[in-house]
Amino acid sequence: MPSRPRAVLVERLEWRQESRIDELKELAESAGYDVVGSFRQVRHEDPRYHIGEGKVKELAEFVRENDVDKVIFENEIKPVQAFNLAGELGVEVIDRFQLILEIFAQRARTREAKLQVKLAQLKYELPRAREMVNLAKKEERPGFRGLGKYEADKYEEMIRRKIAKIERELRRIEKDRELKRKHRHRLGFELVTLAGYTCAGKSTLMRALTDETVYVDSKMFSTLDTKTRAVDLDGHRVLLTDTVGFVDNLPHWLVESFKSTLEETAQADLVLLVVDVSDELPEIKRKLRVCHRTLEEIGAEGPIVTALNKADLIGWEEAERRLRELEGYVSHPVVVSAKTGEGLDDLKAEMRTVLSRYWKNVRIELPMRNETMRVVSKLHELGNVLDERWSNDGVEVFLEVSEKALGTVRGTVKGFGKVEVLD
């Protein structure tokens, strides 16, 4: 088995700024790196190296003595800073955003996910293209090879053309996805999307709710490709979709690149927000702020049910105590353990209660004809049949159905029976 590449982490902090190097370590390990050390420095940004020259020398000595393959910065690094650092350190230097792109590239399986990753990479590179070409022509440095043949203008234009081509293809995929959403609504399905900070246990919860096999991994961003499965909420058919996890400080260009995937969350009838309740309380609140901010940025307007997951790691009593501490941070909260199954019935009940606000009770009158049984069977597919009253003249069907499927119900009995909305 080949050895994992060795990485050292670096973080520059402003005065009283909160460190995020622990999360950077998780990201690096998820990308396949063996993290062998970390450096922190509190100071203003140095225009040449980002960190101070003395810290660069200290870092260079550590890199040589520990056979480090890559240096990863928590902070965003300018191309000239990465170029200068690579010259001093003798290894490639990347920042948090490039690391996330590496992870995304490793995780992408479907054509859509691969296109979105490529788009994000190009959007990251575009504002840096001119500087990268000029630096690459100076001399060979780790991470700056292969651009010497390009003129800055031509390289920039090439990136723009590639971005435009990928965006056209993703728009076609987005239109297909929108057609599927509308079709599912017409069939009587409610659309629920799983959302949450990466590693909150979304995929494990999806597997527990659907009783179907889905890929589960403890690594960050294990889900890039959307997966949809059916869930029965006491007679109501729901389609549950798992999408990419959120993380703090995601740049706008990265969110935009995954617009077609995040659209699933924005257009959902309900967002099931998954939170790792085993984190320390300040960390839970931080991640909740990130999640709510991201949901706002992508335009998610559906109601939110919050699943406080991983209660088995801290005990139910402690999880309930944390729930009380989180009042005002969460909406419709339910304590669960996707691993043990505890709390899942309560979660389903809460989802059903919230979704029921958007359902209608209707009364349908059908005459007794040859096609009556076929129509009644179709109504069973479109909603939750509460009662059927048969007589020699026909049948009365009392149906609970989503607002978005009401048009399909009317179309099903048009010219044959009557539909009356009761509430």
C-alpha positions as CSV (number, residue, x, y, z in Angstrom):
1,M,0.0,0.0,0.0
2,P,1.5,3.4,-1.0
3,S,2.3,5.8,1.8
4,R,0.1,8.8,2.2
5,P,1.6,12.2,1.2
6,R,2.9,14.1,4.3
7,A,1.6,17.6,4.9
8,V,2.2,20.4,7.4
9,L,-0.6,23.0,8.2
10,V,-0.1,26.7,8.6
11,E,-2.5,29.3,9.9
12,R,-2.1,33.0,10.2
13,L,-4.4,34.7,12.7
14,E,-5.3,38.3,13.3
15,W,-5.5,39.4,16.9
16,R,-8.2,37.5,18.9
17,Q,-9.3,35.6,15.7
18,E,-10.6,32.1,16.4
19,S,-8.4,29.3,15.1
20,R,-9.8,26.8,12.5
21,I,-6.7,24.6,12.2
22,D,-8.5,21.6,13.7
23,E,-11.0,21.6,10.9
24,L,-8.2,22.1,8.4
25,K,-6.6,19.0,9.8
26,E,-9.9,17.1,9.2
27,L,-10.0,18.4,5.7
28,A,-6.4,17.4,5.0
29,E,-6.9,13.9,6.4
30,S,-10.1,13.5,4.3
31,A,-8.0,14.4,1.2
32,G,-5.6,11.6,2.0
33,Y,-2.8,13.5,3.7
34,D,-0.8,12.4,6.7
35,V,-0.6,15.6,8.8
36,V,2.8,15.7,10.5
37,G,2.7,19.1,12.1
38,S,1.1,22.6,12.2
39,F,2.3,26.2,12.6
40,R,0.3,29.2,13.8
41,Q,1.3,32.9,13.8
42,V,-0.6,35.9,15.0
43,R,0.3,38.9,12.8
44,H,-0.9,41.0,9.9
45,E,-0.5,39.5,6.4
46,D,3.0,39.7,4.9
47,P,2.7,40.7,1.2
48,R,5.6,38.5,0.2
49,Y,5.1,35.2,2.2
50,H,1.7,35.8,4.0
51,I,3.5,34.8,7.2
52,G,6.6,36.4,8.6
53,E,10.1,35.7,7.1
54,G,11.3,34.2,10.4
55,K,8.3,31.8,10.5
56,V,9.1,30.8,6.9
57,K,12.6,29.8,7.9
58,E,11.3,27.8,10.8
59,L,8.8,26.1,8.5
60,A,11.5,25.4,5.9
61,E,13.6,23.6,8.5
62,F,10.6,21.5,9.6
63,V,9.7,20.6,5.9
64,R,13.3,19.3,5.3
65,E,13.6,17.4,8.5
66,N,10.2,15.7,8.2
67,D,10.1,14.9,4.5
68,V,7.0,17.0,4.0
69,D,5.3,16.8,0.5
70,K,3.0,19.7,0.7
71,V,2.3,22.8,2.9
72,I,-1.4,23.7,3.4
73,F,-2.5,27.1,4.6
74,E,-5.8,27.8,6.3
75,N,-5.7,31.3,4.9
76,E,-6.3,32.2,1.2
77,I,-2.9,32.5,-0.4
78,K,-2.1,34.8,-3.3
79,P,-0.2,33.3,-6.3
80,V,2.9,35.4,-5.7
81,Q,2.9,34.3,-2.0
82,A,2.6,30.6,-3.0
83,F,5.3,31.1,-5.6
84,N,7.7,32.7,-3.1
85,L,6.9,30.1,-0.4
86,A,7.5,27.3,-2.8
87,G,10.9,28.7,-3.6
88,E,11.9,28.9,0.1
89,L,10.3,25.6,1.1
90,G,11.0,23.4,-1.9
91,V,7.5,21.9,-1.9
92,E,4.1,22.9,-3.3
93,V,2.0,25.3,-1.2
94,I,-1.8,25.4,-1.4
95,D,-4.6,27.0,0.6
96,R,-7.8,25.8,2.2
97,F,-9.9,26.4,-0.9
98,Q,-7.5,24.4,-3.1
99,L,-7.6,21.6,-0.6
100,I,-11.4,21.5,-0.7
101,L,-11.2,21.4,-4.5
102,E,-8.9,18.4,-4.2
103,I,-11.4,16.6,-2.0
104,F,-14.3,17.5,-4.4
105,A,-12.3,16.1,-7.3
106,Q,-11.6,12.9,-5.4
107,R,-15.3,12.4,-4.4
108,A,-17.1,13.4,-7.7
109,R,-18.6,10.3,-9.4
110,T,-21.4,11.5,-11.7
111,R,-20.8,13.7,-14.8
112,E,-22.7,16.6,-13.1
113,A,-20.5,16.5,-10.0
114,K,-17.3,16.3,-12.1
115,L,-18.5,19.3,-14.2
116,Q,-19.2,21.3,-11.0
117,V,-15.8,20.5,-9.6
118,K,-14.1,21.5,-12.9
119,L,-16.2,24.8,-12.9
120,A,-15.1,25.6,-9.3
121,Q,-11.4,24.9,-10.2
122,L,-11.6,27.3,-13.2
123,K,-13.5,30.0,-11.3
124,Y,-10.7,29.8,-8.6
125,E,-8.0,30.1,-11.2
126,L,-9.5,32.8,-13.4
127,P,-8.7,35.9,-11.2
128,R,-5.2,34.5,-10.7
129,A,-4.5,33.4,-14.3
130,R,-2.5,36.4,-15.4
131,E,-0.3,36.4,-12.3
132,M,0.2,32.6,-12.5
133,V,1.3,32.8,-16.1
134,N,3.8,35.5,-15.3
135,L,5.2,33.7,-12.3
136,A,5.4,30.4,-14.2
137,K,7.6,32.0,-16.8
138,K,10.1,33.2,-14.3
139,E,11.5,29.9,-13.1
140,E,10.4,26.4,-12.1
141,R,8.7,26.2,-8.8
142,P,6.6,23.4,-7.2
143,G,3.0,23.9,-8.3
144,F,3.8,26.4,-11.1
145,R,4.8,24.1,-14.0
146,G,3.4,23.9,-17.5
147,L,2.2,27.4,-18.1
148,G,5.2,28.8,-19.8
149,K,3.8,28.4,-23.3
150,Y,0.8,30.6,-22.6
151,E,0.4,34.3,-23.0
152,A,-1.6,35.8,-20.1
153,D,-4.4,37.1,-22.3
154,K,-4.8,33.8,-24.2
155,Y,-4.7,31.7,-21.0
156,E,-7.4,33.9,-19.4
157,E,-9.5,33.7,-22.5
158,M,-9.1,29.9,-22.6
159,I,-10.4,29.7,-19.0
160,R,-13.4,31.9,-19.8
161,R,-14.3,29.7,-22.8
162,K,-14.2,26.6,-20.7
163,I,-16.3,28.2,-17.9
164,A,-18.9,29.2,-20.4
165,K,-19.1,25.7,-22.0
166,I,-19.4,24.0,-18.6
167,E,-22.1,26.5,-17.4
168,R,-24.1,25.8,-20.6
169,E,-24.0,22.0,-19.9
170,L,-24.9,22.5,-16.2
171,R,-27.9,24.7,-17.2
172,R,-29.2,21.8,-19.4
173,I,-28.8,19.4,-16.4
174,E,-30.6,22.0,-14.1
175,K,-33.5,22.2,-16.6
176,D,-33.8,18.4,-16.6
177,R,-33.7,18.4,-12.8
178,E,-36.5,21.0,-12.6
179,L,-38.7,18.9,-14.9
180,K,-38.1,15.9,-12.6
181,R,-39.1,18.0,-9.6
182,K,-42.3,19.1,-11.2
183,H,-43.1,15.6,-12.3
184,R,-42.6,14.2,-8.8
185,H,-44.9,16.9,-7.4
186,R,-47.6,16.0,-9.9
187,L,-47.3,12.4,-8.8
188,G,-48.0,13.4,-5.2
189,F,-44.5,13.3,-3.8
190,E,-43.2,15.9,-1.3
191,L,-39.5,16.8,-1.7
192,V,-37.3,16.8,1.4
193,T,-33.6,17.7,1.2
194,L,-31.0,16.7,3.8
195,A,-28.6,19.6,4.6
196,G,-26.0,20.2,7.3
197,Y,-22.4,20.8,8.1
198,T,-20.1,18.2,6.6
199,C,-19.7,15.1,8.8
200,A,-22.9,15.7,10.6
201,G,-24.1,12.2,9.6
202,K,-26.5,13.1,6.8
203,S,-25.9,9.9,4.8
204,T,-26.2,7.7,7.9
205,L,-29.5,9.4,8.7
206,M,-30.7,8.9,5.1
207,R,-29.9,5.2,5.3
208,A,-31.7,4.9,8.6
209,L,-34.8,6.7,7.3
210,T,-35.1,4.9,4.0
211,D,-33.9,1.4,5.0
212,E,-31.9,1.4,1.8
213,T,-28.2,1.1,1.2
214,V,-26.4,4.4,0.6
215,Y,-22.7,5.2,0.7
216,V,-21.6,6.3,4.2
217,D,-18.1,7.6,5.0
218,S,-16.7,9.4,8.0
219,K,-14.6,11.6,5.8
220,M,-15.6,15.2,5.1
221,F,-17.6,15.8,1.9
222,S,-18.2,12.1,1.3
223,T,-21.4,13.1,-0.6
224,L,-21.1,15.2,-3.7
225,D,-23.5,13.3,-6.0
226,T,-27.1,13.8,-5.1
227,K,-29.0,10.6,-4.0
228,T,-32.8,10.4,-3.7
229,R,-34.7,7.7,-1.9
230,A,-38.4,7.3,-0.9
231,V,-39.6,7.6,2.7
232,D,-43.1,6.8,4.0
233,L,-44.4,9.3,6.5
234,D,-47.5,7.4,7.7
235,G,-49.1,7.2,4.3
236,H,-47.5,10.3,2.8
237,R,-44.9,9.7,0.1
238,V,-41.8,11.7,0.5
239,L,-38.6,11.8,-1.6
240,L,-35.5,12.4,0.5
241,T,-32.4,13.8,-1.2
242,D,-28.9,13.9,0.2
243,T,-26.6,16.7,-1.1
244,V,-23.2,18.2,-0.5
245,G,-22.4,19.2,3.1
246,F,-21.7,22.8,4.1
247,V,-18.4,24.1,5.6
248,D,-17.4,27.5,7.0
249,N,-16.0,30.2,4.8
250,L,-17.0,28.8,1.5
251,P,-16.3,31.4,-1.2
252,H,-19.1,32.6,-3.4
253,W,-17.6,31.1,-6.6
254,L,-17.6,27.7,-5.0
255,V,-21.2,27.9,-4.0
256,E,-22.1,29.2,-7.5
257,S,-20.3,26.3,-9.1
258,F,-22.6,23.8,-7.2
259,K,-25.7,25.8,-7.9
260,S,-27.5,23.0,-9.8
261,T,-26.9,20.6,-6.9
262,L,-27.8,23.1,-4.2
263,E,-30.9,24.0,-6.1
264,E,-32.3,20.7,-4.7
265,T,-32.1,22.3,-1.3
266,A,-33.4,25.7,-2.4
267,Q,-36.5,24.2,-4.0
268,A,-37.3,21.6,-1.3
269,D,-40.7,21.5,0.4
270,L,-38.8,20.8,3.6
271,V,-35.2,21.0,4.7
272,L,-34.0,18.3,7.1
273,L,-31.1,20.1,8.8
274,V,-28.7,17.6,10.4
275,V,-26.5,18.7,13.4
276,D,-23.8,16.8,15.2
277,V,-25.1,17.2,18.8
278,S,-21.9,15.5,20.2
279,D,-19.9,18.6,19.3
280,E,-19.2,21.1,22.1
281,L,-22.0,23.7,22.4
282,P,-20.0,26.7,21.0
283,E,-19.1,24.5,18.0
284,I,-22.7,23.4,17.4
285,K,-23.8,27.1,17.4
286,R,-21.0,28.0,15.0
287,K,-21.9,25.3,12.6
288,L,-25.6,26.2,12.8
289,R,-24.8,29.8,11.9
290,V,-22.9,28.6,8.9
291,C,-25.7,26.3,7.8
292,H,-28.4,29.0,8.2
293,R,-26.3,31.5,6.4
294,T,-25.6,29.0,3.5
295,L,-29.3,28.2,3.3
296,E,-30.1,31.9,3.1
297,E,-27.5,32.4,0.4
298,I,-28.9,29.7,-1.9
299,G,-32.4,30.9,-1.4
300,A,-33.9,28.0,0.5
301,E,-37.4,29.1,1.6
302,G,-38.9,25.8,2.8
303,P,-39.5,25.1,6.5
304,I,-36.7,23.5,8.5
305,V,-36.8,20.5,10.8
306,T,-33.6,20.0,12.8
307,A,-32.2,16.6,13.6
308,L,-29.8,16.7,16.5
309,N,-27.9,13.6,15.5
310,K,-25.3,11.4,17.2
311,A,-27.0,11.5,20.6
312,D,-25.6,8.0,21.3
313,L,-22.1,9.5,21.6
314,I,-23.1,11.7,24.6
315,G,-26.1,10.1,26.1
316,W,-29.8,11.0,25.7
317,E,-30.0,13.1,28.8
318,E,-27.1,15.3,27.8
319,A,-28.4,15.6,24.2
320,E,-31.8,16.8,25.6
321,R,-29.9,19.3,27.8
322,R,-28.1,20.7,24.8
323,L,-31.4,20.9,22.9
324,R,-32.7,23.2,25.6
325,E,-29.5,25.3,25.4
326,L,-30.0,25.7,21.6
327,E,-33.4,27.3,21.9
328,G,-33.5,30.1,19.4
329,Y,-30.9,28.5,17.2
330,V,-33.0,25.6,15.9
331,S,-36.5,25.1,14.5
332,H,-38.6,22.0,15.1
333,P,-35.7,20.2,16.8
334,V,-35.7,16.4,17.4
335,V,-32.9,14.5,19.2
336,V,-32.0,11.3,17.2
337,S,-29.3,8.7,16.7
338,A,-29.1,7.6,13.1
339,K,-26.7,4.9,14.2
340,T,-29.0,3.2,16.8
341,G,-32.4,4.3,15.3
342,E,-33.5,6.1,18.5
343,G,-35.7,9.1,17.9
344,L,-36.4,8.3,14.2
345,D,-40.1,7.8,14.8
346,D,-40.3,11.2,16.5
347,L,-38.4,12.8,13.6
348,K,-40.7,11.3,11.0
349,A,-43.7,12.5,13.0
350,E,-42.3,16.1,13.2
351,M,-41.5,16.1,9.5
352,R,-45.1,14.9,8.8
353,T,-46.6,17.6,11.1
354,V,-44.6,20.4,9.4
355,L,-45.4,19.2,5.9
356,S,-49.1,18.8,6.7
357,R,-49.4,22.5,6.8
358,Y,-49.1,22.4,3.0
359,W,-51.5,19.5,2.5
360,K,-55.2,19.8,1.7
361,N,-58.1,17.6,2.7
362,V,-60.4,17.0,-0.3
363,R,-63.6,15.1,-0.9
364,I,-64.0,13.4,-4.3
365,E,-67.3,12.0,-5.7
366,L,-67.1,9.3,-8.4
367,P,-70.0,7.6,-10.2
368,M,-70.0,3.8,-10.5
369,R,-68.5,3.0,-13.9
370,N,-66.0,0.6,-15.4
371,E,-63.1,3.0,-14.8
372,T,-64.0,3.9,-11.2
373,M,-61.6,1.4,-9.6
374,R,-58.8,2.6,-11.8
375,V,-59.4,6.3,-10.8
376,V,-59.6,5.3,-7.1
377,S,-56.3,3.4,-7.4
378,K,-54.7,6.5,-8.9
379,L,-55.9,8.6,-6.0
380,H,-54.2,6.2,-3.6
381,E,-51.0,6.9,-5.4
382,L,-51.4,10.7,-5.3
383,G,-52.1,11.1,-1.6
384,N,-53.2,9.6,1.7
385,V,-56.7,8.1,1.4
386,L,-58.4,8.8,4.8
387,D,-61.7,7.1,4.0
388,E,-63.7,5.5,1.2
389,R,-67.5,5.3,1.2
390,W,-68.9,3.0,-1.4
391,S,-72.6,2.8,-2.5
392,N,-74.5,1.4,-5.5
393,D,-74.3,4.9,-7.1
394,G,-70.6,5.4,-6.7
395,V,-67.9,6.2,-4.1
396,E,-66.8,9.1,-1.9
397,V,-63.1,9.4,-1.4
398,F,-61.6,11.6,1.4
399,L,-58.0,12.3,0.4
400,E,-55.1,14.1,2.1
401,V,-52.9,15.5,-0.6
402,S,-50.1,18.0,-1.1
403,E,-51.1,21.4,-2.6
404,K,-48.7,20.8,-5.5
405,A,-50.5,17.5,-6.4
406,L,-54.0,19.0,-6.2
407,G,-53.9,19.9,-9.9
408,T,-53.1,16.3,-10.7
409,V,-56.0,15.1,-8.6
410,R,-58.4,17.5,-10.4
411,G,-57.0,16.3,-13.8
412,T,-57.5,12.7,-12.8
413,V,-61.2,13.0,-12.2
414,K,-61.9,15.8,-14.7
415,G,-65.0,15.0,-16.7
416,F,-65.8,12.0,-14.5
417,G,-66.3,13.1,-10.9
418,K,-66.3,16.1,-8.6
419,V,-63.5,17.5,-6.3
420,E,-64.2,19.6,-3.2
421,V,-61.4,21.1,-1.1
422,L,-62.5,20.9,2.5
423,D,-59.8,23.1,4.1
